[in-house]
């Protein structure tokens, strides 16, 4: 219905559970703040004792319309599912929570908080959902400005944390909150980009045809031939460009060296790889992830 996938629904619910577990058992139990709308929810909880599950819903009502207009029906429904699931699990874990004694080691509590929140949100994002609030803003910024979700959320989170410091956090709790937010942002980026992280190689060699043939045959990777021009030599030459998986980089280097030990090779990180061999199979069909 509406193009929704059962697998996506289940993983979004699971991600919401992981996220909510971290908020209740690591943030709330150790008096750590958080960024975004979740941070505002915690701020209202610590100051006014407002229930996090209810506050989370009320704060997200205005952004639902933004999600509807800008993300489309399917993304909006996934967002609605993520937000409702988070509120449900916040209530369940708050009522049936158990003590995790980490108050004497706030650094460890911050690591657990960042990891659980990052994994939870990363799963939700990976399967097309959000938890409302800043998550929607982060997705829009990624879509239109190219910023990673983790980066956008970290900036917004910092503003909320400053407000928390001015109200209920002491400097020690504030510093460990920053640790948790930073870890969470890095985990979110890893969950989003890790599966498709690859390496792009620019290869300059007089033996470009032999190298390209070996890459195509031995590694089953495509090679693009670009026309280059040497500024110093004033000569035209062909430049090879190919993208390989992170675990294939050593094999690529060995293959190039076996043909031309003096070849010039420039390797860069590549994110959000789309196309055959990464998100499409040999029949141009999407690879299910």
C-alpha positions as CSV (number, residue, x, y, z in Angstrom):
1,X,0.0,0.0,0.0
2,X,1.3,3.5,-1.1
3,X,4.5,1.8,-2.2
4,X,5.6,0.9,1.4
5,X,7.7,-2.1,1.9
6,X,7.3,-4.5,4.8
7,X,11.0,-4.8,5.3
8,X,11.4,-1.0,5.6
9,X,8.5,-0.8,8.0
10,X,10.0,-3.5,10.3
11,X,13.5,-2.0,10.2
12,X,12.1,1.5,10.9
13,X,10.3,0.1,14.0
14,X,13.4,-1.7,15.1
15,X,15.5,1.5,14.7
16,X,13.0,3.4,16.7
17,X,13.3,0.9,19.5
18,X,17.1,1.1,19.5
19,X,16.9,4.9,19.5
20,X,14.4,5.1,22.3
21,X,16.2,2.6,24.4
22,X,19.3,4.7,24.3
23,X,17.4,7.9,25.2
24,X,15.8,6.4,28.2
25,X,18.6,4.2,29.6
26,X,21.6,6.3,28.8
27,X,20.5,9.9,28.4
28,X,17.7,10.2,30.9
29,X,19.3,7.9,33.5
30,X,22.6,9.8,33.4
31,X,21.2,13.3,33.0
32,X,22.7,13.8,29.5
33,X,21.1,16.1,27.0
34,X,20.7,15.5,23.3
35,X,20.3,17.7,20.2
36,X,17.4,18.5,18.0
37,X,13.8,17.9,18.9
38,X,14.9,15.1,21.2
39,X,17.1,17.5,23.1
40,X,14.1,19.9,23.5
41,X,12.1,16.9,24.7
42,X,14.7,16.1,27.3
43,X,15.0,19.7,28.3
44,X,11.3,19.9,29.0
45,X,11.4,16.6,30.8
46,X,14.3,17.6,33.2
47,X,12.9,21.1,33.9
48,X,9.1,20.6,33.9
49,X,8.9,16.8,34.1
50,X,6.9,16.6,30.9
51,X,6.5,13.0,29.6
52,X,9.0,12.5,26.7
53,X,6.6,10.4,24.6
54,X,3.9,13.1,24.6
55,X,6.3,16.0,24.1
56,X,7.9,14.2,21.2
57,X,4.5,13.9,19.4
58,X,3.5,17.5,20.1
59,X,6.8,19.0,18.9
60,X,6.6,17.0,15.6
61,X,3.0,17.9,14.6
62,X,4.2,21.2,12.8
63,X,6.9,19.4,10.8
64,X,4.5,16.7,9.6
65,X,3.2,19.2,7.1
66,X,6.7,20.0,5.9
67,X,7.3,16.3,5.5
68,X,4.1,15.9,3.5
69,X,4.9,18.8,1.1
70,X,8.6,18.2,0.5
71,X,9.2,14.5,1.0
72,X,6.2,13.0,-0.8
73,X,3.6,10.6,0.5
74,X,5.7,7.5,0.9
75,X,8.5,9.3,2.8
76,X,5.9,11.1,4.9
77,X,4.3,7.9,5.9
78,X,7.7,6.4,6.8
79,X,8.3,9.6,8.9
80,X,4.9,9.3,10.6
81,X,5.7,5.6,11.4
82,X,9.2,6.5,12.8
83,X,7.8,9.3,14.9
84,X,4.9,7.3,16.3
85,X,7.2,4.3,16.9
86,X,9.7,6.5,18.9
87,X,6.9,7.9,21.1
88,X,5.5,4.4,21.7
89,X,8.9,3.0,22.6
90,X,9.8,6.0,24.8
91,X,6.7,5.4,26.8
92,X,7.3,1.6,27.0
93,X,11.0,1.9,28.0
94,X,10.2,4.7,30.5
95,X,7.6,2.6,32.2
96,X,9.5,-0.6,32.1
97,X,13.1,0.6,32.2
98,X,15.8,-1.1,34.2
99,X,18.8,0.5,35.8
100,X,22.2,0.5,34.0
101,X,24.7,1.8,36.6
102,X,26.9,4.2,34.6
103,X,26.6,7.4,36.6
104,X,30.2,7.0,37.9
105,X,31.5,6.7,34.3
106,X,29.8,9.4,32.2
107,X,32.3,8.8,29.4
108,X,31.1,5.3,28.9
109,X,27.5,6.4,29.3
110,X,28.1,9.0,26.5
111,X,29.6,6.4,24.2
112,X,26.6,4.1,24.8
113,X,24.2,6.9,24.3
114,X,25.9,8.1,21.0
115,X,26.2,4.6,19.7
116,X,22.6,3.5,20.4
117,X,21.1,6.7,19.1
118,X,23.3,6.7,16.0
119,X,22.5,3.1,15.2
120,X,18.8,3.6,15.7
121,X,18.6,6.7,13.6
122,X,21.0,5.3,11.0
123,X,18.7,2.3,10.5
124,X,15.6,4.5,10.3
125,X,17.3,6.8,7.7
126,X,18.7,3.8,5.8
127,X,15.2,2.4,5.2
128,X,13.6,5.7,4.2
129,X,12.2,7.0,7.4
130,X,12.9,9.8,9.9
131,X,11.8,10.4,13.4
132,X,10.5,13.9,12.5
133,X,11.9,17.2,13.6
134,X,15.5,17.8,12.7
135,X,15.7,14.4,10.9
136,X,13.4,15.9,8.2
137,X,15.6,19.0,8.1
138,X,18.7,16.8,7.8
139,X,17.2,14.8,4.9
140,X,16.2,18.0,3.1
141,X,19.7,19.5,3.5
142,X,21.3,16.3,2.3
143,X,19.0,16.3,-0.7
144,X,19.4,19.9,-1.8
145,X,22.8,21.0,-0.3
146,X,24.7,17.7,-0.3
147,X,25.6,17.9,3.4
148,X,25.7,14.6,5.3
149,X,22.8,14.1,7.7
150,X,25.3,13.7,10.6
151,X,26.8,17.1,9.9
152,X,23.5,18.9,9.7
153,X,22.2,17.3,12.9
154,X,25.4,18.1,14.8
155,X,25.1,21.8,14.0
156,X,21.5,21.9,15.2
157,X,22.3,19.7,18.1
158,X,25.0,22.1,19.3
159,X,22.4,25.0,19.5
160,X,20.0,22.9,21.6
161,X,22.9,21.8,23.9
162,X,23.9,25.4,24.5
163,X,20.3,26.0,25.6
164,X,20.5,23.0,27.8
165,X,23.7,24.2,29.4
166,X,22.0,27.5,30.2
167,X,19.2,25.7,32.0
168,X,19.8,22.3,33.7
169,X,23.2,20.9,32.5
170,X,26.4,21.4,34.4
171,X,29.7,21.8,32.5
172,X,30.6,18.1,33.1
173,X,27.3,16.7,31.8
174,X,27.5,19.2,28.9
175,X,30.9,18.0,27.8
176,X,29.9,14.4,27.9
177,X,26.7,15.2,26.0
178,X,28.9,16.7,23.2
179,X,30.8,13.4,23.1
180,X,27.6,11.5,22.8
181,X,26.3,13.8,20.0
182,X,29.6,13.5,18.1
183,X,29.6,9.7,18.3
184,X,26.0,9.6,17.2
185,X,26.7,11.8,14.2
186,X,29.6,9.7,13.1
187,X,27.6,6.5,13.5
188,X,24.7,7.9,11.5
189,X,27.1,8.7,8.6
190,X,28.7,5.3,8.8
191,X,25.2,3.6,8.7
192,X,24.2,5.8,5.8
193,X,27.4,5.6,3.7
194,X,29.3,2.6,5.0
195,X,27.6,0.0,2.8
196,X,28.4,2.0,-0.3
197,X,31.8,3.5,0.7
198,X,34.1,2.9,-2.2
199,X,37.4,4.2,-3.6
200,X,37.8,6.1,-6.9
201,X,41.1,5.7,-8.7
202,X,42.6,8.0,-11.4
203,X,45.3,6.1,-13.3
204,X,47.8,7.6,-15.6
205,X,50.1,5.2,-17.5
206,X,51.3,4.6,-21.1
207,X,49.9,1.1,-20.6
208,X,46.4,2.2,-20.0
209,X,44.8,-0.2,-22.4
210,X,46.4,-3.3,-20.8
211,X,45.5,-2.0,-17.3
212,X,41.9,-1.3,-18.3
213,X,41.5,-4.7,-19.8
214,X,42.8,-6.4,-16.7
215,X,40.5,-4.4,-14.4
216,X,37.5,-5.3,-16.6
217,X,38.5,-9.0,-16.8
218,X,40.1,-9.7,-13.4
219,X,38.0,-7.5,-11.2
220,X,34.8,-7.2,-13.3
221,X,34.8,-3.5,-12.8
222,X,34.0,-0.8,-15.4
223,X,36.7,1.7,-16.5
224,X,36.1,5.1,-17.9
225,X,38.7,6.5,-20.3
226,X,39.1,10.3,-20.0
227,X,41.2,12.6,-22.2
228,X,43.9,14.4,-20.3
229,X,46.5,17.0,-21.2
230,X,49.9,17.3,-19.4
231,X,50.6,20.9,-18.5
232,X,54.4,20.3,-18.4
233,X,54.8,17.8,-21.2
234,X,52.2,19.5,-23.4
235,X,51.1,16.0,-24.5
236,X,47.6,14.5,-24.6
237,X,47.1,11.2,-22.8
238,X,44.4,9.0,-21.7
239,X,43.4,8.8,-18.0
240,X,41.6,5.8,-16.5
241,X,39.0,6.2,-13.9
242,X,37.3,3.4,-12.0
243,X,35.4,2.9,-8.8
244,X,36.0,-0.2,-6.7
245,X,34.8,-1.4,-3.3
246,X,36.9,-0.5,-0.3
247,X,38.0,-4.1,0.1
248,X,39.2,-4.3,-3.5
249,X,41.6,-1.4,-3.3
250,X,44.7,-3.5,-2.6
251,X,43.9,-5.9,-5.4
252,X,43.5,-2.9,-7.8
253,X,46.9,-1.5,-6.7
254,X,48.6,-4.9,-7.2
255,X,47.0,-5.3,-10.6
256,X,48.2,-1.8,-11.8
257,X,51.7,-2.4,-10.4
258,X,52.0,-5.8,-12.2
259,X,51.5,-4.0,-15.5
260,X,53.3,-0.7,-14.8
261,X,55.2,-0.2,-11.5
262,X,55.7,3.5,-12.4
263,X,52.0,4.3,-13.1
264,X,50.6,7.4,-11.4
265,X,47.6,6.5,-9.2
266,X,45.4,8.9,-7.3
267,X,42.9,7.3,-4.9
268,X,40.0,9.2,-3.3
269,X,37.0,8.3,-1.0
270,X,33.7,7.9,-2.8
271,X,30.4,8.1,-1.1
272,X,26.8,7.4,-2.2
273,X,27.9,5.1,-5.1
274,X,25.0,4.4,-7.4
275,X,24.9,2.1,-10.4
276,X,26.0,-1.3,-11.6
277,X,28.0,-3.3,-9.1
278,X,26.9,-1.1,-6.2
279,X,23.2,-0.5,-6.2
280,X,22.3,-2.3,-9.5
281,X,23.2,-5.8,-10.5
282,X,24.4,-6.9,-13.9
283,X,20.8,-6.9,-15.3
284,X,20.3,-3.3,-14.1
285,X,18.0,-4.4,-11.4
286,X,18.2,-2.7,-7.9
287,X,20.2,-4.7,-5.4
288,X,18.1,-5.1,-2.3
289,X,19.8,-3.9,0.9
